[in-house]
Every structure is written in structure tokens, then in C-alpha cells.
């Protein structure tokens, strides 16, 4: 998903995205952790850096459009995500559960730090 041109150090902090505000920070394990809201409930994003500099991980919510057969972090509402950063921009592809990532407009998560 992520091209080498987008594989840069992320800008932790606040992002304005097409799915609403997202706050990213780095945990002690050097993983990126994010918080956002879905249906007025907190949701979480967990990203690990890949060798090419992009990030791979998952999101977890209290509810979603699709319920997964297995739980992740105690919730059956989760999915996979690949993300990359370029300057202040955040670009990701996501999907439900372990469904393959597809580059469709409704599965793109775009944002910009401010």
C-alpha cells in the first residue's frame, strides 16, 4: 500500500481526517497508538513500523458496521490498516476484520496534522 515516497517519520499529535479527529502518540514500545471516536465512543488505532518505513496495524471500536468472528483487544469490532506519512499528511487503507485491504474511496483514511 504505502509507497517509499510516503514512508517517513510520522508526526505524532492531532490530525484532522475524513473520519474525524485522530490523536496519535508513541508508546514505550515505539508503536504508534491513536484515539478517535466512532458513534460518539472512543476507538483505538495501533500501528507498528514496517521495514520500508510505512506502518501496519489494526483499529478497534466498541461498535462497527461489521462484527468479526474473533475478538481483538476484547472487541469483535476491529480491522486491519496500512498507513504512511508524508510531511503533515496521513494516508491509510483499512478494512474490517482480516478482510484484504483494497484501495477504494470508502476504505481510505486521509488526514493532515495541525
Beta strands, then each sheet from edge to edge (+ up, - down):
strand 1: 13-17
strand 2: 20-26
strand 3: 32-38
strand 4: 41-49
strand 5: 55-61
strand 6: 77-86
strand 7: 89-96
strand 8: 108-113
sheet 1: 1+ 2- 3+ 4- 5+ 6- 7+ 8- 1+
end
